[in-house]
Amino acid sequence: MTRRSAKGSVFLKMLRTTDPKDIGILYLVTSFGFFLAGGVMALLIRGELAVPGMQFLSTEQYNQLFTMHGTAMLLMYATPILFGFANYIVPLQIGAPDVAFPRLNAFSYWLFLFGSLIVLSGFLTPGGPAGFGWFAYAPLHSAQYSPGAGGDLWVAGLIVSGLGTILGAVNFITTIVCMRAPGMTMFRMPIFTWNILVTAILILIAFPVLTAGLFAILADRHFGAHAFDPANGGAILWQHLFWFFGHPEVYIIAIPFFGIVSEVLPVFSRKPVFGYKGLVYATIAIGALSVAVWAHHLYATGAVLLAFFSFTTFLIAVPTGVKFVNWIGTMWKGHLTFETPMLFAVGFLATFLLGGLTGILLASPPLDFHVSDTYFVVAHFHYVLFGTIVFATYAGIYFWFPKMTGRFLDETWGKVHFWLTFVGFHLTFLVQHWLGNEGMPRRYADYLPTDGFTVLNAISSIGAFVLGASTLPFIWNVFRSYRYGRSSRWTTRGVSATRWSGPRPARRRGTTSPSCPGSGRSVRRSSCTTRTWWSASARRRTSVASRPRTRWWRRPPRGRRSPTTTRSRADRSRAVRALCGSMLCVFPERNPEEDLMTRSLSDIHVSDGDAVATKDIPTALTAGGLVYDDGATQIFEPAGATIYVERGRPTEGEWYLDDAGRFCSFWPPSYRACYDLRWLVEDGRIIGLRFTELGGGSGFNGRYR
């Protein structure tokens, strides 16, 4: 009889947890809750603008709603949700047992939660929440123009929430730099981890500036400090401070989602990511240039050097274009399948591309003067941010939901969700480009019937409600699949199987570890390396601590008897996984126990502990050689196997024979390895191959051009 957990035990666990998996889930659920709140505010705004005249909101209520809508979407949803993905995925990708500062990690989440609740508590005050815009331009944010507690709560809440964001960035920089598994060099890190690192650095640059400005606003409102007094040039000063935060913030909430898309596309293209180093350098370039373009938001003020900021704004489009080349190159000639994560990734590409093209228009000062403060800017802003954040968020959730819960989300509901989201979004915001070009100003609560904006506003409002309705199948899908979804226990998704098929490394508890795995002695935590790597096919952790002098990827195979002697299908599968250890193992795509000889070789997946890729291996493997018994598992030596591969210079992702006749593979970046092949045979059935790395091949210089 299974023991049922006490009521409230999960809630109490979440209150005191320092496990990054749990904290990641808390970030994801909480930020999505704020996303829904911001969406409700958006529907109220679009309902008001559907037809001319004031419908059910006053102008003050309208101002408060678009202020809180922008704040909730940018600072309560888009920024913290990246920490949700980072907490769950980054330790898995770098082989870390935990984040660097677990308690600081939990503290960061609670600062975000309570800071956001403080901001929203303005709805409970007599005068309502802040109504000076999510950008809080001076002098609108002063006590003279925005009296009441709502503005104070907005400022104080963002200070608290921003502190949590800063501490989270410190945590992830330390984790990524200091806690990578042995052998995980910087240029072997997955793209998503690289993007989180660049994002964390940008947070440390941008968020302290916002925090300092918010403290100055409080001083202005309560102590008459005149920091942002227009008479002293304070209005322009605040715009410079805010947008020095605000434009890096655009990339803070975009770069992590670039990383998610870079993880999803190779999986459903069935090939490795194209141009790994190009993606990394493009990410670094975007991060560097993002702090040099803030004043393009101030073109209309006449107080900035137009030529310089126009040039830097055009320039930042170059690394973004490089990313598009890499993404398209990844899909080019791939075996594309369009499951729900891939649909959202492709939707991201289409939407973000349109947003980027309108951004190039706005980078030109003459064009910007024409459409500044119109709905053209609103449309561009949402194409860039919604197209990046929301589409990639859904792609990441559908993609990693099996890792987080052990179950797949339903594909049918997922496709319904995608098409409602895609159609609803473009119906809402595409027509706003035309509204802006016709001259409709943004942030206005009303317009006249004679202005000619009625039809386009009605279309936009209809699209907004379709977009709002699109969240309903997603929420239903999550609740239903969490309980009754298809199990993902033995299923992998191609390239990313390493990241979410394998087990999580054991977390460290306290300052000491009972023993180093395999050593049988008690040591201090700092003396025992508990970082682990695992093979997605093997599903078994291999500790480095017990063999500190031999790196796992160079370690020769050790004779191990299988942990089980029974011959059931599940036990045979476990035996093979135990035998493989951390060596490279090859299994069929869907069923690790299926006879390889009955499957096409193009369905074989190769796991190297760093990435997993579908390889169209141009080989014909035939029987021949010796068979010997290793306990419960027989290993077939393919001494007489025939391997047909092309000799000569390999390209990315190809297999080849070197001059010594060894079977070698070429993996970016600038990495190649040669392997000893061994069949894995049980009961006369070939159930897999083991690749034992031998070292670099002599027929290739190891440099990729």
Phi, psi and omega per residue, in radians:
M1 nan 2.224 3.135
T2 -1.392 2.469 3.136
R3 -1.483 2.258 3.132
R4 -1.490 2.397 3.141
S5 -1.225 2.635 -3.131
A6 -1.178 2.614 3.125
K7 -1.104 2.352 3.136
G8 1.500 -0.028 -3.085
S9 -1.174 -0.654 3.129
V10 -1.166 -0.710 3.112
F11 -1.082 -0.782 3.117
L12 -1.137 -0.635 3.107
K13 -1.079 -0.762 -3.131
M14 -1.183 -0.517 3.134
L15 -1.159 -0.581 -3.043
R16 -1.996 0.159 -3.057
T17 -1.264 2.570 2.925
T18 -2.153 0.173 3.113
D19 -1.275 2.169 -3.106
P20 -1.085 -0.476 3.076
K21 -1.101 -0.846 3.137
D22 -1.130 -0.710 -3.133
I23 -1.167 -0.632 3.058
G24 -1.062 -0.762 3.093
I25 -1.097 -0.721 3.118
L26 -1.058 -0.785 3.096
Y27 -1.043 -0.811 -3.084
L28 -1.105 -0.815 -3.098
V29 -1.189 -0.777 -3.101
T30 -1.140 -0.828 -3.118
S31 -1.146 -0.609 3.083
F32 -1.186 -0.565 3.040
G33 -1.087 -0.739 3.076
F34 -1.185 -0.564 3.048
F35 -1.064 -0.739 3.102
L36 -1.135 -0.696 3.110
A37 -1.100 -0.778 3.094
G38 -1.114 -0.593 3.097
G39 -1.154 -0.680 3.086
V40 -1.078 -0.715 3.095
M41 -1.095 -0.697 3.124
A42 -1.103 -0.682 3.121
L43 -1.137 -0.650 3.072
L44 -1.115 -0.705 3.123
I45 -1.117 -0.835 -3.123
R46 -1.195 -0.562 3.055
G47 -1.103 -0.665 3.113
E48 -1.178 -0.627 -3.053
L49 -1.577 0.009 -3.059
A50 -1.070 -0.646 -3.140
V51 -2.366 2.777 3.120
P52 -1.110 2.742 3.124
G53 1.617 2.806 3.108
M54 -1.449 2.155 -3.051
Q55 -1.629 -1.157 -3.058
F56 -2.449 0.025 3.112
L57 -2.052 2.563 2.949
S58 -1.482 2.927 3.125
T59 -1.101 -0.649 3.123
E60 -1.157 -0.748 3.098
Q61 -1.118 -0.654 3.097
Y62 -1.076 -0.802 3.116
N63 -1.051 -0.733 3.139
Q64 -1.140 -0.677 -3.110
L65 -1.186 -0.772 -3.113
F66 -1.297 -0.426 3.011
T67 -1.135 -0.887 -3.097
M68 -1.268 -0.526 3.076
H69 -1.087 -0.874 3.134
G70 -1.111 -0.695 3.136
T71 -1.133 -0.793 -3.120
A72 -1.118 -0.774 -3.082
M73 -1.197 -0.720 -3.050
L74 -1.447 -0.799 -2.958
L75 -1.860 -0.221 3.091
M76 -1.941 -0.275 3.116
Y77 -2.046 -1.070 -2.966
A78 -1.136 -0.742 -3.118
T79 -1.277 -0.901 -3.075
P80 -1.234 -0.435 -3.088
I81 -1.195 -0.406 3.074
L82 -1.149 -0.556 3.079
F83 -1.258 -0.457 3.051
G84 -1.104 -0.862 3.099
F85 -1.157 -0.713 -3.090
A86 -1.115 -0.744 -3.129
N87 -1.074 -0.662 -3.087
Y88 -1.441 -0.690 -2.922
I89 -1.667 -0.716 -3.021
V90 -1.034 -0.842 3.097
P91 -1.026 -0.589 3.088
L92 -1.150 -0.725 -3.033
Q93 -1.295 -0.514 -3.114
I94 -1.786 0.042 3.105
G95 1.277 0.459 3.141
A96 -1.564 2.448 3.116
P97 -1.292 -0.312 -3.104
D98 -2.894 3.094 2.945
V99 -1.399 2.944 -3.043
A100 -1.146 -0.698 -3.072
F101 -2.228 1.518 -3.045
P102 -1.078 -0.745 -3.112
R103 -1.225 -0.646 3.062
L104 -1.120 -0.590 3.089
N105 -1.095 -0.826 3.094
A106 -1.118 -0.720 3.124
F107 -1.053 -0.677 3.120
S108 -1.071 -0.740 3.128
Y109 -1.092 -0.801 -3.090
W110 -1.178 -0.569 3.035
L111 -1.104 -0.767 3.097
F112 -1.053 -0.810 -3.080
L113 -1.110 -0.894 -3.063
F114 -1.262 -0.576 3.051
G115 -1.094 -0.734 3.122
S116 -1.163 -0.690 3.106
L117 -1.146 -0.594 3.080
I118 -1.103 -0.743 3.112
V119 -1.057 -0.831 -3.101
L120 -1.251 -0.342 3.141
S121 -1.152 -0.198 3.054
G122 -1.055 -0.417 3.080
F123 -1.136 -0.358 -3.123
L124 -1.550 -0.124 -3.118
T125 -1.450 2.741 -3.105
P126 -1.030 -0.666 -3.111
G127 -1.535 -0.050 -3.125
G128 1.514 3.107 -3.104
P129 -1.294 -3.085 3.126
A130 -1.048 2.480 -3.128
G131 -2.266 0.372 -3.093
F132 -1.743 0.311 3.131
G133 1.558 2.609 -3.134
W134 -1.189 -0.230 3.110
F135 -1.614 -0.250 3.024
A136 0.926 0.837 -3.119
Y137 -1.074 2.519 3.015
A138 -1.443 2.509 0.070
P139 -1.624 0.260 -3.094
L140 -1.072 -0.529 -3.093
H141 -1.439 -0.007 -3.112
S142 -1.295 2.822 3.131
A143 -1.125 -0.431 -3.139
Q144 -1.183 -0.752 -3.070
Y145 -1.691 -0.353 3.128
S146 -2.344 1.225 -3.139
P147 -1.290 2.921 3.084
G148 1.822 2.958 -3.072
A149 -1.366 -0.326 -3.088
G150 -1.022 -0.775 3.119
G151 -1.137 -0.701 3.117
D152 -1.113 -0.721 3.128
L153 -1.147 -0.649 3.101
W154 -1.052 -0.843 -3.113
V155 -1.154 -0.841 -3.091
A156 -1.127 -0.704 3.141
G157 -1.117 -0.696 3.122
L158 -1.221 -0.522 3.049
I159 -1.111 -0.794 -3.131
V160 -1.162 -0.823 -3.133
S161 -1.116 -0.696 3.125
G162 -1.125 -0.595 3.071
L163 -1.083 -0.730 3.084
G164 -1.063 -0.677 3.115
T165 -1.135 -0.736 3.128
I166 -1.103 -0.787 3.138
L167 -1.138 -0.647 3.077
G168 -1.100 -0.668 3.109
A169 -1.125 -0.750 3.091
V170 -1.015 -0.749 -3.113
N171 -1.063 -0.801 -3.053
F172 -1.340 -0.552 3.025
I173 -1.071 -0.803 3.135
T174 -1.118 -0.738 -3.132
T175 -1.080 -0.836 -3.065
I176 -1.227 -0.682 -3.097
V177 -1.310 -0.665 -2.950
C178 -1.863 -0.235 -2.967
M179 -2.125 0.385 3.056
R180 -1.245 2.583 3.131
A181 -1.156 2.714 3.088
P182 -0.971 2.336 -3.107
G183 1.595 -0.261 3.128
M184 -1.493 1.517 3.084
T185 -1.315 2.954 -3.110
M186 -1.034 -0.680 -3.088
F187 -1.612 0.328 2.853
R188 -1.978 -0.013 3.111
M189 -1.193 2.536 3.027
P190 -1.080 2.712 -3.092
I191 -1.032 -0.700 -3.114
F192 -1.058 -0.716 3.124
T193 -1.145 -0.709 3.058
W194 -1.014 -0.775 -3.102
N195 -1.149 -0.643 3.086
I196 -1.139 -0.670 3.123
L197 -1.100 -0.831 3.128
V198 -1.107 -0.696 3.119
T199 -1.085 -0.758 -3.134
A200 -1.088 -0.675 3.099
I201 -1.128 -0.746 3.100
L202 -1.084 -0.633 3.111
I203 -1.071 -0.733 3.141
L204 -1.181 -0.397 3.085
I205 -1.435 -0.734 -2.932
A206 -1.601 -0.783 -2.977
F207 -1.190 -0.604 3.049
P208 -1.053 -0.557 3.103
V209 -1.154 -0.772 3.088
L210 -1.088 -0.751 -3.119
T211 -1.078 -0.750 3.107
A212 -1.087 -0.741 3.110
G213 -1.110 -0.655 3.124
L214 -1.172 -0.673 3.062
F215 -1.082 -0.669 3.119
A216 -1.159 -0.621 3.074
I217 -1.087 -0.775 3.095
L218 -1.051 -0.703 3.112
A219 -1.120 -0.686 3.089
D220 -1.105 -0.775 -3.035
R221 -1.248 -0.537 -3.006
H222 -2.009 -0.376 -3.078
F223 -2.134 0.071 3.132
G224 1.079 0.769 -3.039
A225 -1.312 -0.406 3.129
H226 1.078 0.495 3.125
A227 -1.126 -0.635 -3.110
F228 -2.072 0.617 3.085
D229 -1.254 2.162 3.140
P230 -0.996 -0.498 3.134
A231 -1.135 -0.415 -3.140
N232 -1.814 0.244 -3.053
G233 1.389 0.246 -3.054
G234 -1.213 -0.477 -3.123
A235 -1.126 -0.777 3.112
I236 -1.231 -0.614 3.108
L237 -1.036 -0.781 3.126
W238 -1.109 -0.699 3.130
Q239 -1.086 -0.702 3.087
H240 -1.113 -0.795 -3.136
L241 -1.114 -0.788 -3.074
F242 -1.153 -0.775 -3.077
W243 -1.393 -0.348 2.957
F244 -1.138 -0.528 2.929
F245 -1.408 -0.737 -2.899
G246 -1.186 -0.659 -3.111
H247 -1.374 -0.716 2.938
P248 -0.998 -0.563 3.108
E249 -1.067 -0.616 3.085
V250 -1.004 -0.717 -3.136
Y251 -1.461 -0.431 3.006
I252 -1.054 -0.668 -3.128
I253 -1.658 0.086 3.083
A254 -1.919 -0.750 -3.027
I255 -1.034 -0.769 3.110
P256 -1.035 -0.576 -3.109
F257 -1.396 -0.444 2.898
F258 -1.022 -0.712 3.140
G259 -1.127 -0.703 3.109
I260 -1.072 -0.797 3.136
V261 -1.108 -0.647 3.104
S262 -1.168 -0.374 3.045
E263 -1.474 -0.602 -3.045
V264 -1.351 -0.769 -3.022
L265 -1.047 -0.761 3.127
P266 -1.091 -0.550 -3.097
V267 -1.126 -0.869 -3.042
F268 -1.591 0.037 2.931
S269 -1.722 -0.191 3.110
R270 1.020 0.763 3.056
K271 -2.776 2.759 -3.134
P272 -1.126 2.781 3.122
V273 -1.094 2.423 -3.117
F274 -1.494 2.229 3.041
G275 1.215 1.021 -3.110
Y276 -0.956 -0.913 -3.099
K277 -1.143 -0.597 3.076
G278 -1.068 -0.709 3.085
L279 -1.121 -0.725 -3.128
V280 -1.129 -0.862 -3.116
Y281 -1.154 -0.599 3.085
A282 -1.129 -0.700 3.099
T283 -1.084 -0.780 3.123
I284 -1.105 -0.717 3.139
A285 -1.128 -0.722 3.097
I286 -1.075 -0.764 3.121
G287 -1.070 -0.708 -3.126
A288 -1.213 -0.744 -3.100
L289 -1.315 -0.368 -3.070
S290 -1.144 -0.370 3.122
V291 -1.581 0.085 -3.096
A292 -2.083 0.257 -3.065
V293 -2.200 0.126 -2.959
W294 -1.074 -0.541 -2.993
A295 -1.374 -0.002 3.035
H296 -1.208 -0.207 3.014
H297 -1.373 -0.152 -3.066
L298 -1.967 0.306 -3.139
Y299 -0.916 -0.820 -3.011
A300 -1.235 -0.219 3.131
T301 -1.329 -0.390 -3.087
G302 1.277 0.215 -3.046
A303 -1.920 0.250 -3.110
V304 -2.284 2.830 3.130
L305 -1.413 1.791 -2.990
L306 -1.096 -0.772 -3.042
A307 -1.080 -0.769 -3.089
F308 -1.135 -0.871 -3.065
F309 -1.288 -0.471 3.014
S310 -1.167 -0.736 3.134
F311 -1.099 -0.825 -3.126
T312 -1.143 -0.558 3.112
T313 -1.209 -0.727 3.036
F314 -1.108 -0.671 -3.058
L315 -1.135 -0.624 -3.091
I316 -1.210 -0.261 3.068
A317 -1.250 -0.336 -3.087
V318 -1.186 -0.968 3.105
P319 -1.106 -0.514 3.054
T320 -1.139 -0.692 3.057
G321 -1.125 -0.618 3.078
V322 -1.047 -0.718 3.109
K323 -1.065 -0.732 3.118
F324 -1.096 -0.679 3.082
V325 -1.061 -0.761 3.132
N326 -1.125 -0.760 -3.133
W327 -1.129 -0.775 3.120
I328 -1.179 -0.685 3.089
G329 -1.097 -0.564 3.082
T330 -1.138 -0.699 -3.132
M331 -1.404 -0.350 -3.030
W332 -1.103 2.182 -3.141
K333 1.030 0.397 3.045
G334 -1.515 2.922 3.071
H335 -1.570 1.426 -2.977
L336 -1.276 2.368 2.936
T337 -2.255 2.522 -2.977
F338 -1.987 1.150 2.928
E339 -1.280 3.021 -3.015
T340 -1.001 -0.776 3.106
P341 -1.015 -0.675 3.136
M342 -1.193 -0.657 3.093
L343 -1.051 -0.797 3.132
F344 -1.183 -0.574 3.085
A345 -1.165 -0.730 3.095
V346 -1.194 -0.669 3.045
G347 -1.064 -0.660 3.040
F348 -1.044 -0.818 -3.103
L349 -1.047 -0.810 -3.108
A350 -1.137 -0.771 -3.072
T351 -1.243 -0.799 -3.123
F352 -1.155 -0.578 3.089
L353 -1.082 -0.791 3.109
L354 -1.102 -0.719 3.096
G355 -1.112 -0.673 3.109
G356 -1.160 -0.647 3.125
L357 -1.149 -0.715 3.077
T358 -1.211 -0.475 3.053
G359 -1.141 -0.619 3.079
I360 -1.126 -0.651 3.068
L361 -1.091 -0.793 -3.107
L362 -1.228 -0.297 3.090
A363 -1.238 -0.338 3.109
S364 -1.485 2.064 -3.099
P365 -0.958 -0.767 -3.141
P366 -1.046 -0.734 3.113
L367 -1.210 -0.649 3.132
D368 -1.118 -0.678 3.104
F369 -1.026 -0.623 -3.079
H370 -1.222 -0.687 -3.022
V371 -1.938 0.118 -3.135
S372 -1.052 2.384 3.138
D373 1.076 0.508 3.017
T374 -2.013 3.097 3.141
Y375 -1.230 -0.171 3.012
F376 -1.095 -0.704 3.117
V377 -1.197 -0.663 3.091
V378 -1.074 -0.767 -3.140
A379 -1.124 -0.797 3.109
H380 -1.032 -0.781 -3.100
F381 -1.059 -0.764 -3.121
H382 -1.310 -0.568 3.076
Y383 -1.128 -0.694 -3.138
V384 -1.257 -0.840 -3.007
L385 -1.489 -0.891 3.107
F386 -1.108 -0.758 -3.141
G387 -1.072 -0.565 3.109
T388 -1.439 -0.987 -2.912
I389 -1.301 -0.930 -2.998
V390 -1.235 -0.808 3.135
F391 -1.083 -0.762 -3.138
A392 -1.251 -0.561 3.060
T393 -1.058 -0.842 3.120
Y394 -1.102 -0.693 3.097
A395 -1.046 -0.770 3.141
G396 -1.161 -0.675 3.140
I397 -1.173 -0.830 3.108
Y398 -1.094 -0.585 -3.078
F399 -1.299 -0.775 -3.038
W400 -1.784 -0.037 3.090
F401 -0.959 -0.705 3.097
P402 -1.086 -0.611 3.099
K403 -1.190 -0.662 -3.060
M404 -1.338 -0.552 -3.022
T405 -2.130 -0.278 -3.065
G406 1.456 0.141 -3.138
R407 -2.404 2.600 3.087
F408 -1.483 2.551 2.928
L409 -1.286 2.619 -3.085
D410 -1.188 2.266 -3.078
E411 -1.217 -0.673 -3.121
T412 -1.112 -0.878 3.086
W413 -1.091 -0.599 3.113
G414 -1.102 -0.721 3.125
K415 -1.225 -0.644 3.036
V416 -1.050 -0.770 3.121
H417 -1.054 -0.785 -3.112
F418 -1.077 -0.869 -3.036
W419 -1.193 -0.630 3.046
L420 -1.101 -0.733 3.132
T421 -1.137 -0.828 -3.074
F422 -1.131 -0.861 -3.130
V423 -1.171 -0.772 -3.131
G424 -1.085 -0.717 -3.130
F425 -1.120 -0.890 -3.074
H426 -1.203 -0.545 3.056
L427 -1.150 -0.577 -3.124
T428 -1.304 -0.833 -2.895
F429 -1.851 -0.318 3.118
L430 -1.102 -0.753 -3.100
V431 -1.226 -0.320 3.137
Q432 -1.221 -0.394 2.997
H433 -1.064 -0.761 -3.129
W434 -1.239 -0.629 3.050
L435 -1.040 -0.768 3.139
G436 -1.151 -0.695 3.132
N437 -1.162 -0.495 3.093
E438 -1.439 -0.140 2.988
G439 1.867 0.184 3.133
M440 -1.279 2.101 -3.124
P441 -1.322 2.594 3.079
R442 -1.442 2.870 3.109
R443 1.195 0.299 3.065
Y444 -1.728 2.405 -3.103
A445 -1.507 -0.175 -3.043
D446 -2.695 2.862 3.050
Y447 -2.652 2.876 -3.068
L448 -1.597 2.631 3.080
P449 -1.057 -0.502 -3.106
T450 -1.381 -0.115 -3.118
D451 -1.266 -0.388 -3.140
G452 1.456 0.338 -3.118
F453 -1.752 -0.009 -2.933
T454 -1.146 -0.845 -3.046
V455 -1.113 -0.829 -3.111
L456 -1.152 -0.644 3.091
N457 -1.165 -0.664 3.115
A458 -1.128 -0.740 3.097
I459 -1.079 -0.769 3.139
S460 -1.078 -0.702 -3.136
S461 -1.203 -0.664 3.076
I462 -1.075 -0.788 3.103
G463 -1.064 -0.635 3.137
A464 -1.104 -0.690 3.141
F465 -1.289 -0.553 3.003
V466 -1.114 -0.749 3.110
L467 -1.096 -0.714 3.090
G468 -1.121 -0.684 3.130
A469 -1.187 -0.386 -3.107
S470 -1.140 -0.376 3.129
T471 -1.284 -0.368 -3.094
L472 -1.133 -0.847 3.082
P473 -1.102 -0.533 3.105
F474 -1.164 -0.821 -3.134
I475 -1.095 -0.745 3.102
W476 -1.091 -0.727 3.139
N477 -1.071 -0.750 -3.136
V478 -1.127 -0.840 -3.108
F479 -1.127 -0.740 -3.099
R480 -1.227 -0.794 -3.078
S481 -1.223 -0.533 3.110
Y482 -1.061 -0.580 3.137
R483 -1.630 -0.749 -2.934
Y484 -2.178 0.170 -3.085
G485 -1.187 2.854 3.124
R486 -1.139 2.312 -3.096
S487 -1.160 2.464 3.115
S488 -1.907 0.338 -2.978
R489 -1.042 -0.775 -3.066
W490 -1.952 0.304 -3.094
T491 -1.946 2.461 3.090
T492 -2.104 2.822 3.078
R493 -1.989 1.116 2.964
G494 1.005 -2.091 -2.927
V495 -1.052 -0.610 -3.042
S496 -1.610 0.237 -3.099
A497 -1.039 -0.602 3.114
T498 -1.044 -0.619 -2.990
R499 -1.406 -0.444 -3.087
W500 -2.436 0.158 3.035
S501 -1.669 -0.542 -3.072
G502 -1.391 2.924 3.124
P503 -1.308 2.774 3.102
R504 -1.372 2.414 3.066
P505 -1.017 2.606 3.133
A506 -1.123 2.369 3.130
R507 -1.387 2.638 3.105
R508 -1.517 2.430 3.137
R509 -2.153 2.185 3.087
G510 1.290 -2.873 -3.078
T511 -1.718 -0.144 3.116
T512 -2.227 2.739 3.090
S513 -1.978 2.403 -3.110
P514 -0.939 -0.717 3.103
S515 -2.928 2.719 2.967
C516 -1.272 2.366 -3.133
P517 -0.969 2.167 3.100
G518 1.509 -0.125 -3.082
S519 -1.714 -0.480 3.111
G520 1.246 0.356 3.141
R521 -2.291 2.647 3.124
S522 -1.563 2.298 -3.078
V523 -2.444 2.931 3.019
R524 -1.254 2.679 -3.087
R525 -1.048 -0.672 -3.102
S526 -1.195 -0.318 -3.126
S527 -1.596 -0.209 -3.067
C528 -2.006 1.948 3.141
T529 -1.314 1.896 -3.087
T530 -1.741 0.062 3.129
R531 -1.192 2.477 -3.056
T532 -2.339 2.636 2.946
W533 -2.064 2.730 3.134
W534 -2.546 2.693 3.042
S535 -1.624 2.370 3.137
A536 -1.084 -0.606 3.123
S537 -1.304 -0.643 -3.071
A538 -1.303 -0.591 -3.114
R539 0.925 0.681 -3.137
R540 -2.500 2.223 -3.129
R541 -1.235 2.533 3.071
T542 -2.171 1.929 -3.083
S543 -1.364 2.475 3.096
V544 -1.562 -0.300 -2.990
A545 -1.155 -0.636 -3.046
S546 -1.287 -0.321 3.115
R547 -2.294 1.218 -2.967
P548 -1.166 -0.352 -3.055
R549 -1.615 -0.147 -3.100
T550 -2.097 1.964 -3.137
R551 -1.224 2.519 -2.934
W552 -1.096 -0.585 -3.053
W553 -1.404 -0.180 3.053
R554 -1.833 -0.066 -3.035
R555 -1.268 2.272 3.102
P556 -1.197 2.739 3.136
P557 -1.136 2.380 3.127
R558 -1.830 2.426 3.136
G559 -1.174 2.096 3.118
R560 -2.249 2.442 3.003
R561 -1.481 2.563 -3.118
S562 -1.115 2.494 3.113
P563 -1.193 -0.099 -3.137
T564 -2.394 2.594 3.126
T565 -1.990 -0.044 3.104
T566 -1.345 2.859 -3.008
R567 -2.017 0.366 3.089
S568 -1.170 2.829 -3.132
R569 -1.050 -0.755 -3.135
A570 -1.123 -0.729 -3.124
D571 -1.187 -0.669 3.091
R572 -1.094 -0.694 3.114
S573 -1.076 -0.770 3.121
R574 -1.132 -0.625 3.135
A575 -1.097 -0.746 3.126
V576 -1.119 -0.735 -3.135
R577 -1.126 -0.700 3.111
A578 -1.133 -0.655 -3.124
L579 -1.195 -0.705 -3.104
C580 -1.116 -0.666 -3.093
G581 1.039 -2.262 -3.138
S582 -1.751 0.171 3.079
M583 -1.240 2.910 3.082
L584 -1.272 2.193 -3.117
C585 -2.107 2.521 3.124
V586 -2.061 2.247 3.110
F587 -2.402 2.755 3.015
P588 -1.057 2.823 -2.997
E589 -1.098 -0.779 -2.951
R590 -1.871 -0.540 -3.039
N591 -2.301 1.853 -3.082
P592 -1.089 -0.247 -3.074
E593 -1.775 0.002 -3.088
E594 -1.352 2.527 -3.108
D595 -1.127 2.142 -3.119
L596 -1.095 -0.525 -3.065
M597 -1.219 -0.211 3.115
T598 -1.722 0.048 -3.098
R599 -2.027 2.695 3.030
S600 -1.204 2.474 -3.138
L601 -1.150 -0.356 3.117
S602 -1.243 -0.206 3.118
D603 -1.576 -0.010 -3.096
I604 -1.365 2.435 3.075
H605 -1.956 2.444 -3.127
V606 -1.980 2.249 3.123
S607 -1.969 2.194 3.100
D608 -2.015 0.354 3.114
G609 1.367 -0.159 -3.128
D610 -2.087 -0.755 3.072
A611 -2.603 2.777 3.108
V612 -2.157 2.314 -3.069
A613 -2.404 2.524 2.992
T614 -1.326 2.235 -3.119
K615 -2.017 2.200 2.976
D616 -1.449 1.429 -2.992
I617 -1.323 2.040 -3.121
P618 -1.406 1.112 -3.053
T619 -2.291 2.788 2.956
A620 -2.210 1.966 -3.078
L621 -1.728 2.102 -3.096
T622 -2.043 2.777 -3.124
A623 -1.270 2.757 -3.136
G624 2.552 2.500 3.139
G625 2.073 -2.831 -3.041
L626 -1.897 2.687 3.083
V627 -2.139 2.312 3.009
Y628 -2.350 2.780 -3.018
D629 -1.773 2.229 3.088
D630 -2.029 1.184 -3.106
G631 1.366 -2.105 -3.093
A632 -1.475 -0.129 -3.066
T633 -2.177 2.308 3.068
Q634 -1.675 2.455 3.130
I635 -2.029 2.277 -3.106
F636 -1.757 2.074 3.100
E637 -1.422 1.985 -3.083
P638 -1.423 0.854 -3.118
A639 -1.079 -0.603 -3.141
G640 -1.739 0.215 -3.120
A641 -1.193 2.557 3.093
T642 -1.772 2.125 -3.120
I643 -2.110 1.999 -3.133
Y644 -1.765 1.910 3.033
V645 -2.405 2.769 -3.119
E646 -1.412 2.347 3.029
R647 -1.434 2.889 3.098
G648 1.926 -2.973 -3.045
R649 -1.246 2.136 -3.120
P650 -1.431 2.802 2.958
T651 -1.921 3.066 -3.031
E652 -0.979 2.220 3.057
G653 1.457 0.149 -3.098
E654 -1.683 2.738 2.984
W655 -1.779 2.575 -3.136
Y656 -2.724 2.891 3.037
L657 -1.758 2.239 3.097
D658 -1.438 -3.101 -3.080
D659 -1.123 -0.434 3.120
A660 -1.497 0.038 3.127
G661 1.411 0.260 -3.135
R662 -1.511 2.648 -3.124
F663 -1.496 1.983 -2.981
C664 -2.193 2.741 3.076
S665 -2.249 2.637 3.115
F666 -2.043 2.060 -3.107
W667 -2.136 2.343 3.021
P668 -1.268 2.714 -0.009
P669 -1.616 2.160 3.049
S670 0.875 0.773 -3.045
Y671 -2.287 2.329 3.059
R672 -2.477 2.744 3.125
A673 -2.732 2.659 3.099
C674 -2.029 2.654 -2.943
Y675 -2.368 2.621 2.919
D676 -1.627 2.199 -3.079
L677 -1.675 2.366 3.054
R678 -2.379 2.283 3.013
W679 -1.230 2.614 2.949
L680 -1.943 2.025 -3.020
V681 -2.208 2.341 3.028
E682 -2.331 2.325 3.128
D683 0.925 0.643 3.130
G684 1.356 0.066 -3.120
R685 -1.873 2.329 3.056
I686 -1.387 2.040 -3.083
I687 -2.007 -0.006 3.120
G688 3.028 3.118 3.059
L689 -2.255 2.566 3.010
R690 -2.008 2.263 3.100
F691 -1.871 2.002 3.083
T692 -1.792 2.101 -3.057
E693 -1.200 2.302 -3.107
L694 -1.845 -0.353 -3.078
G695 2.215 -3.120 -3.075
G696 -1.209 2.542 3.088
G697 -1.359 2.672 -3.063
S698 -1.586 -0.167 -3.061
G699 -1.631 0.108 -3.087
F700 -2.525 2.387 -3.012
N701 -1.381 -0.024 3.034
G702 1.376 0.114 -3.130
R703 -1.891 2.199 -3.078
Y704 -1.735 2.165 3.099
R705 -2.046 nan nan
